[in-house]
Amino acid sequence: MSMVIKGGRVVDPASGRSELADVRIENGVVTAIGPKLTGEEVIDATGCVVCPGLVDIHVHFREPGFESKETIRTGSRAAAIGGFTTVVTMANTNPAIDNAGMVEFVNRRARETACIKIRPAACATKGMQGKELTEMAELKEVGVVAVTDDGKDIPNSAVMRRVLEYANMVGLPYLAHCEDHDLSKGGAMNEGRVSTVLGIPAIPKAAEEIALDRNIRLAAITGAHIHIQHVTTAEGIDTIRHFKAKGVRVTCEASPHHFSLTDEAVRDFNANAKMNPPLREQGDIDGIIAGIQDGTVDCIATDHAPHTPTEKEVEFADAPFGIIGLETSLALTLTKLVQPGHITLERAIALMTVEGSKLCNLDAGELKVGGAADICVFNPDEEWTVRVEDFGSRSRNSPFLGERLTGKVKYTLCEGKVVFPLSD
């Protein structure tokens, strides 16, 4: 059966297309893009943007080991609600994804339960212990698209250098969580005026900035591609900008919460505003936005990190780090970046599709004839309120509950199948 998405504004940053057009789909593949197309089934996209399915290269789906927080099935549903059709899952599960057998487990569970495409990352060191390297060549053979000890930094610089050398040799990017754990130990929020007023143990910006600088310098020595996850400080953006200008293979991502909220969100001790790295200050948001504008920031990624209500409903200092973000990512990008005029709609879509895809060498993020019909249809002007009952995630830990946002996903298609609205 053929399907046509009619009357929308087709935006494909990879080709530079941004025009009113119809999209025809047959057998899961885009077969035509143009005016006045016909098909047996029609999706009315009048007033909507039709773009590639969104891509997120930094999500935590918690399976195996932490299924009470999220599973591959529920995480994929959350992604579909947010317009995502391809995600890269992190490896800090229990057991950790540090061998071919565990990768094959993730791949099998994805085939059995996911409604979108799951691309696994694997650990860079065994058990994420920062000591012994994983078998990266073997991991790549079974489908790993990146290596990372996300959630931890590798404290030993010699080990980090060997990780980068091996990753470079096999052609995998290293996704770096940059944190000096000696400086951040015991901290629960950004070190600054708000933490002083609240009396909450704090994490200085230097904990991120020192590790970021070291990791990029080691990448420069090895020639490896290092991707800096969730940059949060203006100084960190400046450092990345500096090394990019010198030709170092460094890329980075910004998370929507880090360009949308400051540490003022913690004033009511809301544990849903607790994440690592933490919310910073307005000057840091300004620095991140400047980095997005000038290309220092390569993509937007959510760091979707589910936790159960029981875990979050404790004293702020005792709550785990992390928030969910897949369902709100597009709307936050449109509301906080596009509406104020910081970037164009086309650039926003690029940051959430093809740019992240390129960093992990994914076959995703484009809307083209002959390509898979992985498509997001959204109304850029529709306002909506963030509500728990609209989440697909098993968890509810969002700091944006009750907030009014602009930009609403109407349909998500993965290989031509409508995966949002959800059928069950």
VOPAGU-2260 file (C-alpha; in pm, 1 decimal, decimal comma):
REM VOPAGU-2260
SITE   aa  ch    i         X         Y         Z
SITE  MET   A    0       0,0       0,0       0,0
SITE  SER   A    1     127,0     346,7     -89,1
SITE  MET   A    2     103,9     639,7     150,9
SITE  VAL   A    3     130,5    1011,7      79,7
SITE  ILE   A    4     208,2    1283,7     330,8
SITE  LYS   A    5      37,4    1582,5     171,3
SITE  GLY   A    6      61,8    1957,2     198,8
SITE  GLY   A    7     351,6    1992,5     439,6
SITE  ARG   A    8     670,4    2192,9     427,1
SITE  VAL   A    9     939,3    1936,4     350,1
SITE  VAL   A   10    1267,4    2023,7     521,4
SITE  ASP   A   11    1573,2    1807,6     458,2
SITE  PRO   A   12    1891,8    1979,5     578,0
SITE  ALA   A   13    2115,5    1719,7     411,4
SITE  SER   A   14    1999,9    1827,2      64,5
SITE  GLY   A   15    1905,2    2185,6     147,5
SITE  ARG   A   16    1540,1    2121,6      59,8
SITE  SER   A   17    1283,8    2347,1     230,6
SITE  GLU   A   18     962,7    2374,8      29,8
SITE  LEU   A   19     596,7    2283,7      16,2
SITE  ALA   A   20     574,6    1929,8    -123,3
SITE  ASP   A   21     415,2    1588,9     -84,5
SITE  VAL   A   22     604,2    1273,2      12,6
SITE  ARG   A   23     505,7     931,5    -123,8
SITE  ILE   A   24     602,4     612,3      59,5
SITE  GLU   A   25     589,2     255,7     -70,3
SITE  ASN   A   26     715,6     -54,7     110,3
SITE  GLY   A   27     887,4     154,0     376,1
SITE  VAL   A   28    1082,3     363,4     124,2
SITE  VAL   A   29    1038,3     721,0       2,6
SITE  THR   A   30     956,2     691,8    -368,2
SITE  ALA   A   31     876,8    1052,4    -458,7
SITE  ILE   A   32     892,6    1407,3    -323,5
SITE  GLY   A   33     702,3    1671,0    -516,5
SITE  PRO   A   34     367,3    1837,4    -585,1
SITE  LYS   A   35      28,6    1669,9    -625,6
SITE  LEU   A   36     132,7    1316,0    -540,4
SITE  THR   A   37    -130,1    1047,2    -487,0
SITE  GLY   A   38    -146,8     736,0    -274,8
SITE  GLU   A   39    -388,8     487,8    -124,0
SITE  GLU   A   40    -346,3     632,3     225,6
SITE  VAL   A   41    -309,9    1002,9     298,9
SITE  ILE   A   42    -166,2    1191,0     596,8
SITE  ASP   A   43    -271,6    1554,6     593,8
SITE  ALA   A   44      33,3    1764,2     685,8
SITE  THR   A   45    -116,8    2105,7     611,6
SITE  GLY   A   46      51,9    2364,8     830,8
SITE  CYS   A   47     314,0    2112,2     939,7
SITE  VAL   A   48     681,9    2049,9     877,9
SITE  VAL   A   49     779,0    1714,2     727,7
SITE  CYS   A   50    1141,4    1630,4     805,9
SITE  PRO   A   51    1369,8    1332,1     857,7
SITE  GLY   A   52    1300,7    1128,4    1168,1
SITE  LEU   A   53    1493,9    1288,3    1452,7
SITE  VAL   A   54    1823,7    1136,3    1567,7
SITE  ASP   A   55    1951,9    1133,7    1927,1
SITE  ILE   A   56    2302,8    1001,8    1988,8
SITE  HIS   A   57    2278,1    1007,0    2369,3
SITE  VAL   A   58    2000,7     816,1    2547,3
SITE  HIS   A   59    1979,6     575,8    2841,1
SITE  PHE   A   60    1721,1     299,3    2800,5
SITE  ARG   A   61    1839,8     115,0    3116,9
SITE  GLU   A   62    1790,1    -239,9    2988,5
SITE  PRO   A   63    1931,8    -475,3    3110,7
SITE  GLY   A   64    1933,0    -434,0    3485,9
SITE  PHE   A   65    1725,9    -123,3    3552,3
SITE  GLU   A   66    1396,7    -207,5    3384,5
SITE  SER   A   67    1198,6     -34,3    3660,4
SITE  LYS   A   68    1329,2     295,3    3518,4
SITE  GLU   A   69    1302,4     222,8    3144,9
SITE  THR   A   70    1315,1     -57,2    2891,9
SITE  ILE   A   71    1409,2     -61,9    2527,7
SITE  ARG   A   72    1036,8     -87,1    2450,4
SITE  THR   A   73     925,6     206,8    2665,7
SITE  GLY   A   74    1226,3     416,6    2570,6
SITE  SER   A   75    1153,4     363,6    2203,7
SITE  ARG   A   76     791,9     470,4    2260,0
SITE  ALA   A   77     909,9     787,5    2431,7
SITE  ALA   A   78    1136,7     850,8    2134,8
SITE  ALA   A   79     854,8     800,9    1884,4
SITE  ILE   A   80     634,7    1047,9    2073,2
SITE  GLY   A   81     918,8    1298,8    2046,6
SITE  GLY   A   82     964,3    1245,9    1671,0
SITE  PHE   A   83    1279,4    1031,7    1694,2
SITE  THR   A   84    1335,2     732,6    1468,9
SITE  THR   A   85    1699,8     655,8    1550,6
SITE  VAL   A   86    1875,6     669,7    1887,6
SITE  VAL   A   87    2215,6     565,4    2023,1
SITE  THR   A   88    2183,2     390,2    2358,0
SITE  MET   A   89    2446,7     422,2    2630,1
SITE  ALA   A   90    2623,7     127,4    2788,5
SITE  ASN   A   91    2595,1     192,8    3164,7
SITE  THR   A   92    2344,8     -86,2    3224,1
SITE  ASN   A   93    2378,2    -382,0    3461,9
SITE  PRO   A   94    2565,4    -571,9    3338,9
SITE  ALA   A   95    2738,2    -307,7    3133,6
SITE  ILE   A   96    2745,6    -335,7    2754,4
SITE  ASP   A   97    3114,9    -422,1    2733,5
SITE  ASN   A   98    3124,7    -737,5    2519,4
SITE  ALA   A   99    2977,1    -874,2    2199,0
SITE  GLY   A  100    2724,9   -1091,5    2380,5
SITE  MET   A  101    2573,6    -793,1    2559,4
SITE  VAL   A  102    2557,3    -595,8    2234,6
SITE  GLU   A  103    2375,4    -882,9    2070,3
SITE  PHE   A  104    2131,1    -884,1    2364,4
SITE  VAL   A  105    2051,3    -516,2    2302,7
SITE  ASN   A  106    2014,8    -576,9    1930,3
SITE  ARG   A  107    1779,7    -871,4    1990,3
SITE  ARG   A  108    1564,7    -682,0    2240,2
SITE  ALA   A  109    1547,4    -391,4    1996,5
SITE  ARG   A  110    1427,2    -620,4    1716,6
SITE  GLU   A  111    1167,9    -776,8    1947,1
SITE  THR   A  112    1032,1    -472,3    2130,3
SITE  ALA   A  113    1140,5    -136,4    1984,1
SITE  CYS   A  114     923,8      67,7    1749,6
SITE  ILE   A  115    1221,5     272,9    1623,9
SITE  LYS   A  116    1585,3     203,2    1536,4
SITE  ILE   A  117    1826,1     137,1    1823,6
SITE  ARG   A  118    2199,5     175,7    1763,4
SITE  PRO   A  119    2405,2      64,2    2064,4
SITE  ALA   A  120    2717,1     223,9    2203,5
SITE  ALA   A  121    2946,2       4,0    2412,0
SITE  CYS   A  122    3185,0      60,8    2699,7
SITE  ALA   A  123    3537,0     178,8    2629,5
SITE  THR   A  124    3670,8      -2,0    2937,7
SITE  LYS   A  125    3551,9    -329,5    3086,0
SITE  GLY   A  126    3282,7    -278,6    3344,0
SITE  MET   A  127    3333,6      97,1    3303,7
SITE  GLN   A  128    3615,8      64,6    3555,1
SITE  GLY   A  129    3859,2     283,1    3362,2
SITE  LYS   A  130    4131,5      18,1    3358,6
SITE  GLU   A  131    4115,0    -253,0    3092,2
SITE  LEU   A  132    4009,3    -173,7    2735,0
SITE  THR   A  133    3717,0    -352,7    2571,4
SITE  GLU   A  134    3753,5    -543,6    2244,7
SITE  MET   A  135    3644,9    -251,3    2026,5
SITE  ALA   A  136    3708,4    -421,5    1692,0
SITE  GLU   A  137    3480,7    -710,2    1790,8
SITE  LEU   A  138    3221,0    -468,2    1927,0
SITE  LYS   A  139    3212,8    -279,7    1598,3
SITE  GLU   A  140    3157,0    -604,9    1409,0
SITE  VAL   A  141    2834,2    -669,7    1601,5
SITE  GLY   A  142    2693,8    -323,2    1538,3
SITE  VAL   A  143    2836,7     -82,4    1793,9
SITE  VAL   A  144    2848,3     274,0    1657,4
SITE  ALA   A  145    3055,0     438,6    1934,5
SITE  VAL   A  146    3242,1     364,1    2255,0
SITE  THR   A  147    3190,9     548,2    2581,2
SITE  ASP   A  148    3209,1     513,9    2956,6
SITE  ASP   A  149    2928,0     769,6    2979,9
SITE  GLY   A  150    2832,6     838,6    3338,9
SITE  LYS   A  151    3200,6     825,4    3426,9
SITE  ASP   A  152    3516,6     984,9    3298,3
SITE  ILE   A  153    3834,8     777,1    3270,2
SITE  PRO   A  154    4060,1     920,5    3543,9
SITE  ASN   A  155    4388,4     769,7    3427,0
SITE  SER   A  156    4526,0     975,6    3138,6
SITE  ALA   A  157    4738,5     688,4    3006,7
SITE  VAL   A  158    4432,3     463,3    2987,9
SITE  MET   A  159    4235,8     740,4    2820,0
SITE  ARG   A  160    4509,0     779,3    2560,9
SITE  ARG   A  161    4502,5     405,4    2485,0
SITE  VAL   A  162    4121,8     414,9    2458,2
SITE  LEU   A  163    4142,8     694,3    2202,5
SITE  GLU   A  164    4418,3     518,9    2008,4
SITE  TYR   A  165    4220,1     194,9    1986,9
SITE  ALA   A  166    3893,5     370,2    1899,8
SITE  ASN   A  167    4071,3     563,3    1626,1
SITE  MET   A  168    4226,0     245,5    1487,5
SITE  VAL   A  169    3888,4      71,8    1450,5
SITE  GLY   A  170    3706,0     384,8    1332,3
SITE  LEU   A  171    3472,9     448,9    1624,8
SITE  PRO   A  172    3410,5     785,8    1790,9
SITE  TYR   A  173    3467,6     814,4    2164,6
SITE  LEU   A  174    3177,3     981,3    2345,0
SITE  ALA   A  175    3328,7    1162,7    2642,2
SITE  HIS   A  176    3157,2    1237,8    2971,8
SITE  CYS   A  177    3400,2    1500,6    3103,0
SITE  GLU   A  178    3426,2    1510,2    3480,4
SITE  ASP   A  179    3705,7    1538,3    3732,9
SITE  HIS   A  180    3552,1    1311,3    3993,9
SITE  ASP   A  181    3779,1    1437,1    4272,3
SITE  LEU   A  182    3641,8    1787,3    4221,1
SITE  SER   A  183    3278,8    1685,9    4177,8
SITE  LYS   A  184    3261,1    1423,1    4453,7
SITE  GLY   A  185    2971,9    1483,2    4690,1
SITE  GLY   A  186    2827,1    1766,1    4483,1
SITE  ALA   A  187    2460,9    1779,0    4385,6
SITE  MET   A  188    2423,6    2102,3    4185,7
SITE  ASN   A  189    2622,6    2384,4    4026,2
SITE  GLU   A  190    2860,7    2570,6    4253,9
SITE  GLY   A  191    2744,5    2930,7    4273,9
SITE  ARG   A  192    2515,6    3174,7    4444,4
SITE  VAL   A  193    2212,9    2943,8    4443,9
SITE  SER   A  194    2400,8    2649,8    4596,7
SITE  THR   A  195    2535,0    2881,4    4867,7
SITE  VAL   A  196    2188,6    3013,5    4951,7
SITE  LEU   A  197    2037,7    2662,7    4959,2
SITE  GLY   A  198    2329,2    2502,3    5141,0
SITE  ILE   A  199    2354,2    2221,6    4886,2
SITE  PRO   A  200    2696,3    2058,5    4824,7
SITE  ALA   A  201    2810,0    2181,9    4485,5
SITE  ILE   A  202    3000,2    2086,8    4170,7
SITE  PRO   A  203    3234,3    2355,4    4033,8
SITE  LYS   A  204    3242,9    2425,0    3662,2
SITE  ALA   A  205    3611,8    2341,6    3670,0
SITE  ALA   A  206    3524,1    1975,0    3729,8
SITE  GLU   A  207    3389,2    1963,3    3375,6
SITE  GLU   A  208    3629,8    2211,5    3216,2
SITE  ILE   A  209    3953,5    2052,6    3339,6
SITE  ALA   A  210    3850,4    1705,6    3221,8
SITE  LEU   A  211    3722,4    1843,6    2891,6
SITE  ASP   A  212    4055,3    2014,7    2822,6
SITE  ARG   A  213    4256,1    1701,9    2911,0
SITE  ASN   A  214    4040,8    1472,4    2699,9
SITE  ILE   A  215    4061,3    1693,9    2391,9
SITE  ARG   A  216    4438,5    1728,2    2427,9
SITE  LEU   A  217    4470,4    1349,9    2435,7
SITE  ALA   A  218    4252,6    1327,4    2125,0
SITE  ALA   A  219    4485,5    1575,5    1955,9
SITE  ILE   A  220    4782,9    1351,8    2033,8
SITE  THR   A  221    4614,0    1038,9    1899,1
SITE  GLY   A  222    4423,9    1187,6    1605,4
SITE  ALA   A  223    4103,9    1027,8    1736,6
SITE  HIS   A  224    3751,9    1163,1    1700,6
SITE  ILE   A  225    3636,1    1267,7    2045,9
SITE  HIS   A  226    3278,7    1378,7    2096,1
SITE  ILE   A  227    3212,2    1584,3    2408,7
SITE  GLN   A  228    2876,5    1501,6    2562,3
SITE  HIS   A  229    2640,3    1753,8    2725,1
SITE  VAL   A  230    2865,1    2061,3    2738,0
SITE  THR   A  231    2732,8    2298,7    3004,4
SITE  THR   A  232    2974,6    2588,8    3048,7
SITE  ALA   A  233    3067,1    2889,3    2837,9
SITE  GLU   A  234    3434,0    2818,2    2910,2
SITE  GLY   A  235    3392,2    2463,4    2783,3
SITE  ILE   A  236    3242,6    2595,6    2459,5
SITE  ASP   A  237    3538,0    2832,3    2422,6
SITE  THR   A  238    3782,1    2544,0    2471,3
SITE  ILE   A  239    3612,4    2331,7    2205,8
SITE  ARG   A  240    3601,8    2627,8    1969,6
SITE  HIS   A  241    3976,4    2681,5    2022,1
SITE  PHE   A  242    4070,4    2320,3    1949,1
SITE  LYS   A  243    3839,6    2298,2    1648,7
SITE  ALA   A  244    4018,6    2597,8    1499,8
SITE  LYS   A  245    4346,0    2406,9    1540,5
SITE  GLY   A  246    4208,1    2111,9    1344,6
SITE  VAL   A  247    4153,8    1869,0    1632,4
SITE  ARG   A  248    3881,3    1611,0    1564,2
SITE  VAL   A  249    3653,8    1726,5    1841,4
SITE  THR   A  250    3275,2    1755,8    1822,1
SITE  CYS   A  251    3018,7    1825,1    2090,5
SITE  GLU   A  252    2651,5    1823,9    2180,4
SITE  ALA   A  253    2418,7    2044,9    2382,1
SITE  SER   A  254    2122,8    1910,8    2577,6
SITE  PRO   A  255    1790,9    2100,0    2573,7
SITE  HIS   A  256    1780,4    2136,0    2951,5
SITE  HIS   A  257    2121,4    2300,8    2952,4
SITE  PHE   A  258    2014,9    2574,8    2709,2
SITE  SER   A  259    1669,5    2609,8    2867,2
SITE  LEU   A  260    1720,0    2617,3    3245,8
SITE  THR   A  261    1960,5    2769,0    3496,6
SITE  ASP   A  262    2038,8    2650,9    3848,8
SITE  GLU   A  263    1752,5    2874,0    3964,8
SITE  ALA   A  264    1532,5    2573,1    3881,3
SITE  VAL   A  265    1675,1    2401,9    4190,0
SITE  ARG   A  266    1551,4    2668,5    4432,8
SITE  ASP   A  267    1249,1    2462,4    4539,1
SITE  PHE   A  268    1471,6    2153,9    4585,0
SITE  ASN   A  269    1306,6    1987,4    4284,4
SITE  ALA   A  270    1505,2    1668,3    4226,4
SITE  ASN   A  271    1374,3    1663,0    3869,0
SITE  ALA   A  272    1613,8    1952,3    3810,2
SITE  LYS   A  273    1912,2    1746,2    3926,9
SITE  MET   A  274    2140,2    1612,1    3657,6
SITE  ASN   A  275    2512,2    1561,2    3591,9
SITE  PRO   A  276    2661,7    1784,0    3466,9
SITE  PRO   A  277    2427,9    2020,3    3652,4
SITE  LEU   A  278    2227,9    2319,0    3539,5
SITE  ARG   A  279    2459,5    2618,6    3529,0
SITE  GLU   A  280    2405,5    2997,2    3509,0
SITE  GLN   A  281    2266,0    3236,6    3250,1
SITE  GLY   A  282    2611,4    3323,0    3118,0
SITE  ASP   A  283    2664,8    2956,0    3039,9
SITE  ILE   A  284    2333,4    2932,4    2854,3
SITE  ASP   A  285    2443,0    3235,9    2653,3
SITE  GLY   A  286    2772,7    3061,9    2576,8
SITE  ILE   A  287    2599,3    2743,3    2463,1
SITE  ILE   A  288    2363,4    2937,6    2237,3
SITE  ALA   A  289    2659,1    3124,9    2087,8
SITE  GLY   A  290    2823,9    2788,2    2024,4
SITE  ILE   A  291    2510,4    2661,3    1854,2
SITE  GLN   A  292    2497,9    2971,6    1637,8
SITE  ASP   A  293    2860,4    2958,5    1520,5
SITE  GLY   A  294    2880,0    2581,9    1469,7
SITE  THR   A  295    3093,9    2496,9    1770,9
SITE  VAL   A  296    2804,9    2280,5    1892,6
SITE  ASP   A  297    2752,1    2003,1    1638,8
SITE  CYS   A  298    2421,9    1853,0    1748,3
SITE  ILE   A  299    2148,3    1845,7    2008,9
SITE  ALA   A  300    2114,1    1532,0    2223,3
SITE  THR   A  301    1886,1    1470,5    2518,7
SITE  ASP   A  302    2087,4    1253,8    2760,7
SITE  HIS   A  303    1746,9    1094,9    2831,8
SITE  ALA   A  304    1805,2     945,8    3179,8
SITE  PRO   A  305    1497,6     790,8    3341,8
SITE  HIS   A  306    1457,8     731,1    3717,0
SITE  THR   A  307    1156,5     609,0    3912,6
SITE  PRO   A  308     946,4     851,7    4119,4
SITE  THR   A  309    1054,3     667,0    4434,1
SITE  GLU   A  310    1418,6     739,8    4357,9
SITE  LYS   A  311    1355,7    1108,0    4292,1
SITE  GLU   A  312    1115,1    1172,8    4580,9
SITE  VAL   A  313    1388,1    1197,4    4844,4
SITE  GLU   A  314    1614,4    1469,4    4983,6
SITE  PHE   A  315    1770,1    1659,4    4693,9
SITE  ALA   A  316    2127,1    1558,3    4782,0
SITE  ASP   A  317    2028,0    1189,8    4790,8
SITE  ALA   A  318    1836,0    1179,8    4461,7
SITE  PRO   A  319    2003,2    1030,2    4153,7
SITE  PHE   A  320    2124,5    1251,0    3869,7
SITE  GLY   A  321    1926,0    1257,9    3546,6
SITE  ILE   A  322    1606,2    1363,1    3371,4
SITE  ILE   A  323    1402,0    1233,8    3079,8
SITE  GLY   A  324    1400,1    1440,1    2762,9
SITE  LEU   A  325    1288,1    1262,9    2446,9
SITE  GLU   A  326     926,3    1380,9    2452,2
SITE  THR   A  327    1019,9    1748,6    2503,4
SITE  SER   A  328    1342,1    1788,7    2302,9
SITE  LEU   A  329    1196,2    1918,1    1976,3
SITE  ALA   A  330     954,9    2158,6    2145,3
SITE  LEU   A  331    1228,6    2298,3    2370,8
SITE  THR   A  332    1454,5    2351,5    2070,1
SITE  LEU   A  333    1179,5    2534,7    1884,7
SITE  THR   A  334    1068,1    2734,1    2190,5
SITE  LYS   A  335    1410,4    2829,4    2326,1
SITE  LEU   A  336    1618,9    2856,3    2007,2
SITE  VAL   A  337    1398,8    2908,8    1699,9
SITE  GLN   A  338    1122,3    3131,6    1836,3
SITE  PRO   A  339    1365,7    3386,8    1989,0
SITE  GLY   A  340    1553,0    3398,4    1657,1
SITE  HIS   A  341    1878,2    3239,8    1772,4
SITE  ILE   A  342    1874,9    2990,1    1482,4
SITE  THR   A  343    1652,5    2906,5    1186,4
SITE  LEU   A  344    1405,4    2620,9    1177,3
SITE  GLU   A  345    1620,4    2449,8     915,8
SITE  ARG   A  346    1929,1    2470,0    1137,7
SITE  ALA   A  347    1734,4    2333,1    1434,3
SITE  ILE   A  348    1625,2    2032,9    1230,0
SITE  ALA   A  349    1981,6    1977,8    1110,0
SITE  LEU   A  350    2107,2    1975,0    1470,6
SITE  MET   A  351    1848,6    1710,4    1555,6
SITE  THR   A  352    1889,8    1490,6    1246,9
SITE  VAL   A  353    2177,1    1474,0    1001,0
SITE  GLU   A  354    2444,5    1637,1    1217,2
SITE  GLY   A  355    2422,9    1381,5    1497,0
SITE  SER   A  356    2389,7    1103,6    1243,1
SITE  LYS   A  357    2718,3    1202,9    1079,4
SITE  LEU   A  358    2906,3    1194,5    1409,2
SITE  CYS   A  359    2825,1     827,7    1467,6
SITE  ASN   A  360    2821,4     727,3    1098,2
SITE  LEU   A  361    2453,3     634,6    1109,1
SITE  ASP   A  362    2234,2     566,1     810,6
SITE  ALA   A  363    1977,3     818,5     929,9
SITE  GLY   A  364    1882,3    1183,7     935,6
SITE  GLU   A  365    1793,8    1233,6     568,1
SITE  LEU   A  366    1465,5    1250,9     378,3
SITE  LYS   A  367    1535,8    1147,7      21,7
SITE  VAL   A  368    1395,7     942,2    -262,4
SITE  GLY   A  369    1520,1     587,1    -226,0
SITE  GLY   A  370    1585,4     628,0     145,4
SITE  ALA   A  371    1404,2     472,3     438,1
SITE  ALA   A  372    1077,2     646,8     522,2
SITE  ASP   A  373    1189,8     757,0     868,3
SITE  ILE   A  374     989,7    1077,3     902,6
SITE  CYS   A  375     877,0    1328,2    1164,2
SITE  VAL   A  376     569,5    1545,1    1098,8
SITE  PHE   A  377     525,1    1833,1    1343,7
SITE  ASN   A  378     326,8    2152,9    1376,7
SITE  PRO   A  379     582,4    2425,6    1456,1
SITE  ASP   A  380     315,2    2663,5    1586,7
SITE  GLU   A  381     101,3    2438,5    1805,9
SITE  GLU   A  382     125,9    2507,4    2178,3
SITE  TRP   A  383      94,6    2230,4    2434,7
SITE  THR   A  384     146,2    2170,8    2803,8
SITE  VAL   A  385     392,8    1906,4    2924,2
SITE  ARG   A  386     191,8    1642,5    3112,3
SITE  VAL   A  387     286,0    1311,7    3270,4
SITE  GLU   A  388      -1,0    1131,9    3101,4
SITE  ASP   A  389     142,2    1211,8    2758,3
SITE  PHE   A  390     480,1    1047,5    2823,6
SITE  GLY   A  391     579,1     716,4    2668,4
SITE  SER   A  392     869,8     673,8    2906,5
SITE  ARG   A  393     829,3     448,0    3208,0
SITE  SER   A  394     966,0     733,5    3420,9
SITE  ARG   A  395     834,0    1083,7    3490,4
SITE  ASN   A  396    1141,6    1281,9    3598,6
SITE  SER   A  397    1108,5    1594,9    3385,5
SITE  PRO   A  398    1171,7    1948,6    3511,9
SITE  PHE   A  399     936,8    2079,8    3242,1
SITE  LEU   A  400     611,5    1934,8    3377,6
SITE  GLY   A  401     337,8    2194,9    3348,4
SITE  GLU   A  402     540,8    2415,7    3113,4
SITE  ARG   A  403     380,6    2555,6    2797,8
SITE  LEU   A  404     589,8    2480,3    2487,9
SITE  THR   A  405     552,9    2542,6    2115,4
SITE  GLY   A  406     598,3    2273,5    1852,1
SITE  LYS   A  407     399,3    1949,9    1857,9
SITE  VAL   A  408     482,6    1618,8    1691,5
SITE  LYS   A  409     179,4    1490,5    1500,2
SITE  TYR   A  410     319,5    1177,9    1332,8
SITE  THR   A  411     635,9     969,1    1349,7
SITE  LEU   A  412     702,4     707,8    1082,3
SITE  CYS   A  413     976,5     446,8    1097,2
SITE  GLU   A  414    1035,6     267,3     766,8
SITE  GLY   A  415     693,7     382,3     654,6
SITE  LYS   A  416     508,4     250,9     959,4
SITE  VAL   A  417     325,6     501,3    1177,8
SITE  VAL   A  418     479,9     457,9    1524,6
SITE  PHE   A  419     322,9     772,9    1666,2
SITE  PRO   A  420      38,3     818,1    1739,4
SITE  LEU   A  421      90,2     488,4    1920,5
SITE  SER   A  422    -143,8     208,1    1824,3
SITE  ASP   A  423    -154,8      47,7    2171,3
